Amino acid sequence: MKRPRSVWFRRFFWFILIISVVRLLLLGALDMMPQDAYYWQYSRHLAWGYFDHPPMHAYTAFLTTSLFGDTVIGVRLAAWIYGVGLLIVIFLFTRYVFDEKMAFWVTIIAGLTPLFTIGSSILTPDPPLLFFWTLSIYLGYRAFKEKRTFLWVLAGFFGGLAALSKYTAIFLFFGYLIVLLFSKEGRRCWKTPGPYLALIAGFVAFLPQFYWNIQNDWASFAFQTTRRAGEISRWRLDLFGGMIGSQLFLLSPILFIGIIWIGFKDTIKAYLKNHEFRNIYLGAFFGPLIAFFTLVSLKYWVKMNWLAPSYITGVMLFVAYLVRKEKKKLIKTTLFIAIAETVLLYILVIFPVVPLKGEASYWEGWTELADRVESERIVFTEEPFIAGWGYKVSSELAFYLPDQPETHSSEILGFNGLNYSYWTDTDLLINRDAIFVADDREPFRKPELLNKYFNEVVEIPILEIFRGDEVVTKFRIWRCYGYLGP
């Protein structure tokens, strides 16, 4: 006889339905962010892999834009799908580990925080990473409990898809290794085929990016390891403070502090005292990632989304504590603050009530820039190519110009253009005219370089972008004649 659904499952169902519709309606509320546009460019240049990130988000965006067109919603629908899927898997995972009441509260708190809400609205590698990361550790937990080889294979395969989304998924490997080494249940698994088959399945899933690296002299691996290491600076407490500040806002103060305090407290207790497998397991996918990026933040700028995977099990540990201690008021306060911050964030970015500048205004000005550049294209007797200083300008112009042309980036001036260096054959551009654009939010500090690469360069009047009465950025635009090559 089929078990009737509990009130918590019905509440979860309505929450998923409502939040999915709201997020869908908000997908087109903002113009394309530079990240959206850049990763959309990935989907227009399908490959086994890419220079700065693995390809999963590009593959998904290719499918959604094929069905719904190269529009803002068509591009971001990929992130929306993963965002909804993530909440469903969080519910299933928490229900399996705890119960449906706990699953409801974990899902609703995670689903309404700014971090996961915004993450489901912009096309980046993070939405597929979070979805496949969570699916892997959910199936991995079941594999430990149910001792079924098939579940091990699935956990490994989806872990590989997480790595095919973003290299951060390497911490899945360390998490599983910790569980296998430091829990009784884990040590028993060394004599079974499950972990080894999971490792093979994960590698198979990651093969496209691995193959791309083989073809391109391991360029992506080098970029994310030795190059990043080379950028590490001296000890800087301001970078650490910036990381803490961004996490306090993106998660809400109560949730962030609670996750850190209770998450580490319960995890350490599980390792040293009661050896409770549940907390050992959840802590293995929470603590190492946070500890690593906390250390990194003392010398390198840690972006606000890099810690996101750790918060999946971190939220579970914290909410489990709140429910166990019957701290209903704190649960409601945490939820209220998360909702308030998310709503405030949308108000700030949609309505020009506060003058945001710099990186905080990166969605501003792209349609106006495209209009100006389009009006400049007709000045040339032959079609000029379009280039920008940095991937952001190039990608936004590729999206917003009427014919969505191929654009180029800093590689035409001999710099690293990230993936544009792989998409551009500069020899085919020689002798052609160009329009070159730079954004003051990412300043082009040596415009005289253009004279080295073109026969003639003419700067036209600066385009100012306003938010309300405030100038948020300025675009500098040059007409460039006779490209000489890098």
N, C-alpha and C positions, 0 to 999 in steps of 0.2 A: 504494500500500500504506500502510495506516494505521500511523503511528509509535507504538510502544509507550510507555506512560506510564513516566516515570522514577521512581526511588525517592523523589525530592523531591516529585513530584506526589502520590504515594500517601501520603506523610507529611502533606502539606498536607490531603488529603482527610480523613484520620482526625482531624487537628487540628480542622478545621472542624466535623466531626460531633460530636466530644466537647465542644468549647467551646460549640457551639450548644445542646446538651442541658443542659450545666451552667448556662449563662446562663438558659435557659428555666425550669429548676427554681428558680433564685434570684429570678425576677421577683416572686414573691409573698412573699419573705422579709421584706420591710419593708412597713409601712403606707404609704399614699400620701404622698409628699412634697408640699409645697405647690405646687411647680412642676407635678407630675403632675396634681394636682387642678385647678389653674388652666387648664392647656392642655386638659384634658378638658372644662372649661367652654367653651373655644373650640369644641370639636367639637359641643357641644349648641346652639351659636348660630352655625350655619354662615353664612358671609358671604364676599364676594369677598376681603376682607382684614380686617386687625385693626389696632388702634391701636399696640400696642407691638411686634408681630412679624408677618411675613407668615404665610400660612395653611397651608403644606404639611403640617406636623405635625398640624394640626387635621383636615385632610382624611383623612389616613391613620388617625388615631385614630377618626374617624367610621366608617370601614370596619371596623376591628378590633372596635370596640364593637358595631357592628351585627351582627357575626357571633358574637362571644363574650360580649356583655353588658357592662354598665357595672360592671365589676369591676376590681380591681387589675391582674390579668393581661390582661383585655380592653383596658385603657388602655395598659399598658406593652408590649403585643405589637407596637405600631407601632415603638417604639424598638428592640426585639429584631430585627425584620425588617431595619431599616436597618443595625443593627450587624453582622449576619451578611453582608448584602450588601456592606458596606464592606470586610470582610476578603477576600471573594472578588474584588472589584475591585482591592484592593491587590495581591493575588497576580498577577492578570492584567496589571496595569500594570507591576509590577516584573519579571515574566517577560519582557515585551516589551522593556523597557529594558535588562535585564541577562540573567538566565537563571533556570531553575527553582530552583536551589540558593539563589540570592540571594532569590528571591521567597518561598521557604519561610521563611527567617530573618527577613526584613522582616515578613512576615505574623504569625509567631508572637510576635515581640517587640512589635509594635504591638498585637496581640490580647490580650496578657496584662498590659499596663500598666494601672494604675488608671484613667487618663484615659479610655481607650477602652472598658474593661470597664464602669465606672460609667455612661459615656455611653450604653451600649446597654441600660441597666436603668431609665432614667427618661425619661418623655416630656417632651422639650424641643425647641426648634427645631434643636438641634445634630445629632442623628442623621441627619435628612434632609439637612442642610447638608453634613455630612462625606461622606455617600454620593454625593450629586450633584456635589459639588466634585471628589471623586476620579474619578468617572466622566467628568466633563468633561475634566480634565487628562489622563486616560488616552487618551481619544479625540482630544484635541487633539494629543498627542504623535504619535499615529498619523497624524493629518491632515498634520502637518509632514513626516513621514517618507514617507508613501505618496502624498501630493499628491492626495488624493481629496476632492472637494467635499462629498460626502455625509457624510464624517467631520467636516468643518468644521461642517456644519449640526447634526449630532448633538452635537458638543462645545458649540456655542453654546446649543442647546436645553436640554441638561442643566445648563449653567452658569446658564441662566435659572431652572431649577427649584431650583438652589442658592440663588439670590437670592430665590425664592419661599419659601424655607425660613428664611433669615436674611440681614439686610443685609450681614453680613460678606463675603458672596460678591462684593461690589464689588471685592475684591482679586483675584478671578479676572480681571476686566477689565484691571487694572494689570499682572498677571502676563503675560497674553497680549501686552499692548502692549510690555512690556519685551523679550519674546522677538522680537517683530516688528521692534523697533528695533535691538537689539543683537546679533543673530546673523545670519550670512550666509543661513542657511536661512529666517529670518524675513523679512528684507528682500526676498527673492525673491517672497514671498507677497503683497506689496502690489499686484502687477499681476494677481493672480488673484481670482476672485469669492469664494473661500472665507472669508476673514476678515469680509467685509461681510455675507455670508449668515449667518454665525455670529452676528453682532451682531443681525441682524433676528430670527433664531430665538430668541435669548436674550430679546429684548424681548417677543416673542410669549408665551413661557413665563411671563414676569413680569407679564403684563397684568392678572391678577386683583387683585394688590396695588396696581398703578398705578391701576386703575379705582376701587378703594376710596378711594385718596387724592384722586382727582378729586372724588368724591362728598362727601368730608369735609374739604374745604379744606386738603388736604395735611397733615393732622394727624399722621400717622405719620412722614412725612419730617421734619417740624418737631421732633417729639418726639425722634427719634434724632440730630438734628444740632444745631439751635440750643439746644434744652433741655439736651442733654448738655454742650454747650460752656459753657453758663451755669453748670453745676455744677463746672467746673474750678476748683480752688483754687490756693493758692500752692505753691511747690516743696516737696515732702514726700518725703524719703528713706524714711520708714516705709512709704509706699505702694509704693514701688519694691521695698523689701525684702520686703514681703508678697507681691508678685507673684512674685518670684524664689523665695521659700520654697514657695509653692503649686505652682509648676512643678517644683521639685526633688522634691516628694513625688509629684505626679500622674504624672510620667514616670519617676521613679527618678533619683537623682543622676547616675549614670554616663551614662544615656541623655540627660538634659537637657544636661549639660555637653558631652557628645560631639556632640550635634546642633548646639549653638551653635558650638563650636570647629571641627569638621570641616565643617559645613554652610557656614559663612561662608568658611572657608579655601578649600575646593574651588570654591565659587561665584566668589569674587573671582579666584582663579587662572584659572578658565575665561574670565572676562570680560577679564582683562588680558594673559594669556599664551597658553594653548594653544587658546582659542576653541572648546573642546569643547562641541558643541551640547547633549549630554545634561546636563551640569552647569549650563550656562546655563539650560536649560529648568527643571530641578528647582529651581534657586536662585531663579528668578523667582516661584515659588509658595511659597517658604519665607522668604526674607529680608525682603521689604517688610512683610509682616504682623507679623513679630516686631519689626522696627525701629520700626514705627508704635506698637504697643502698649507697647513699652519706653519710648518717649518719653512716651506718655500716662500711664504708670504713675508718672511723676515728679510728676504733679499730680492724678491721678484714680485711684480704685480700679479696677484691671483685674481682672475676674472670672477665676477659674481656667480656665474653658473657652474664653475668647475667642481664645486662641492655637492652639487645637486643629487647625484646618485646615492651618496651616503645618507641623505635625509629620509630615504624610503624606510629603511629599518630604524633609523633614528626616531622618526615620528612614531613608529610602532612601539618602541621601548618607552617613550615619554607618555604617550596616551595610555598605554597599559598601566603605567604607574598611577596616572590620574584616575582611571576607572577603578583600579584596585583599592586606592585610598579614598574613593568616593568624593573626589574633589570636583563636584559638579560646577561650582561657581568658577573655578579656574578653567575648566573646559570651556564654559560659555564665554569667559573673558578672552581666552585665547582665540576662539572662533570669531568673536566680535572684532578684535583688533585686526585679525587677518583679513576679514571682509572689508573693514574700514580702509585699510591700507590699499587693498586691491582696487576698491572704488575710487579712492583718492588718486591713485596712479593713473587710472583711465581718464579721470577728469582733467588731470594736469596735462596729459598728452593730447587729448582731443580738443579741449577748449583753451584758448589763449588767455587764461586768467592769470598765469604766472609766466614771466619772460624766462624761458629756458634757453640756455646757450651751450655751446660746445657739444660734447658727445650726447648730452641730454636732449638735444634737438635734432638728432641725426635724421629724423623722418621729414624734416622741413626742407622745402625749396626745390625738390626734384622736378616737379611738373613745370615750375617756372623756368628752371634751367633748361629743360628739354625744349620748351617753347623758344627760348632765346637761341639755342644751338640750331634748332630747325630753321629759324629765320636766317641764320648765318650760312647754312648749307647752300642756299640758293645764290649766294654771292659768288660762289666758285663756278668756273666754266665747266669743270668736271667734278664728279662726286668726290668730296674729300672723305678720308677716313676719320673716325672719331676716336680720340684718346683722352685719358684722364690721368692725373697724378694720384696713384693709388687705386686699389680695386673698387673702392666705394663709388667714386664718380663714374668710372667706366661701366660698372654694373647697372647703376641707376639710369644712365643714359641709354644703355642697351634696352632696358625695359620700357622707358617712357617715351623715347623717340617713336614717331608713328609707325615706321617700318621695322622697328626692333632690330637694328642692324648689328653686325659684328662690331664690337668695339675693342679697344686696346688699352693697355695700361703702361706702367713705368718701364716695361721691358723695351719699349721703342727708344728709350734713352739709355739703355744699357744696364738698368737696374733689375733687381729681382721683382718680377711682376706676379709672383705666386703662380696660380694656375694659368694666368694669361701668358706666361712665358711658354707654356705648352700648347696654348691655343693659337698663338701668333707666329706666322712665318714672316719675319721682318723683311726678308728679301723680296717678297711680293709687294711690299709697300714702298719700295725705293722709287723715287721720282714722283710719288703722289703727293698731293696737298693734304692738309689735315686741319682739324679744329682740335685744339688742346685746351683742357679745362682743369683748373685747380680749385679746391674748396678750402677756405680759410680755417675750417675745422680740422683740416689735415694739411697744414701749409706747405706750399711748394717754395722752399727757401732759396732756391737758386734758379730762377727763371731764365737767367742768362745761358743756361745749358741748352735751351732750345736753339740758340744760334749755332751751336756746334752740330746739331743734327738736321737743320733745315737751311735752305738757301736764303730764305727771307722769313722774318717773323714780325707780325704786327699785332699788338695788344689792342683789343677793343674795350669800350667802357665797362667798368665793373658792374656786375649784377648783384644788388643788395636784396637780401631776403628778410622780410619782416615777420614778426610774430606780435600781433597787436601793433603797438607803436615802437617796438624795440627791434633793432637789427640783430638777427641771430647768427647770420653768416654772410660772407661775400664770396661770390664766384669770380675768379679771374679767367678770362677767355682770350686765347690767341688764335689768329689766323696764321697758319704755317704753310709755307710754299716750298715744294721740292724736297721731300724727305731723302736724306743721304744715307740712312741705315745706321745701326748701332756701332 
